[in-house]
Amino acid sequence: VQLQASGGGLVQAGGSLRLSCAASGDIFRIDDMGWYRRAPGKQRDLVATITNGGSTNYADSVKGRFTISRDNAKNTVYLQMNSLKPEDTAVYYCKGRDSYAPYDYWGQGTQVTVSS
């Protein structure tokens, strides 16, 4: 399984970005997917997750601003980020959980920078 993240960039505070994560390979192995982020000098934290059935979970810091979704036909998960704040600046990673083994697949990360 390979995960390819894209869509990061530089945006002003209050702006929006949409991240995409495309899965390829043995995609039948993946069930839950999610987005995580690592800010400079901090640990990697959960942003949002989504199950195969579409149930979602969000970090408190992004509730009401970010929306996670997935298109199973395109094997892609998205993160729509609105009302961005400078504290959202981080490298964002997508993750896919293997439903057959205790293993997680990670994308390469995409940089999001929010200027004040």
Secondary structure, DSSP 8 states (H G I E B T S, - for coil): -EEEEE--EEEETT--EEEEEEEESSGGGEEEEEEEEE-TTS-EEEEEEE-TT--EEE-TTTTTTEEEEEETTTTEEEEEE-S--GGG-EEEEEEEEESSSS-EEE---EEEEEE-
